[in-house]
Amino acid sequence: MPWAYGIAFQEVIGKERFYEITRKIWTEGGKEAKCIADMLRLPTGNAREVDNTWGIIGEILDGPEIKWDVVEEEDNRVVTRITGCPFLNRAREMGIDPKDTF
């Protein structure tokens, strides 16, 4: 779906505007993820807890194909690298090269 949006909207509104809108969508999605975490009473007190909670929410929303490795981890900072993405997997199955759309 992100690639379909990218292809459809970048030509119409331009790349910068597309990225601006995409950031807003992800920001709102993050707020909703926090609501889900609160509803499920998942911990969000520090970066490690947020990362673990995001993993649970990510699997709920995106399924078991979402995978990542922790690159750096401290109480107040966690850096991760996504290593498995259901959206990327579907794009590849459809023969879409993500480099062509973003």
C-alpha positions, 0 to 999 in steps of 0.5 A: 500500500505505501508504494501504491500511495507513493506512485499515485500521489508523488506525481500529483502533489510532489515528493516533498509534499508527499513526505510531509503528509506521510510524516503526519500520518505516521505521527498520528499512527504513533499516537494511536499506538500509544492508545493501544499500549495504554489500553493493553496496559503495556509498559512505556516508561523508558526506551526499552519498554517502548521498543518492546511494547512497539514490537507487540503492537507491530505484530498485532497491526502488521502480523508476524512478518515484521521483524527487527534487530536492536542495534543500540540499546540504553534505558533512554535510547533504542535504535533498531533496524527493520529486517522483515516487513510485510509491506516490502514482502508484498511489494517484492511479490508483485515485482515492485522495486521500492527504490522506484517509488520513494 
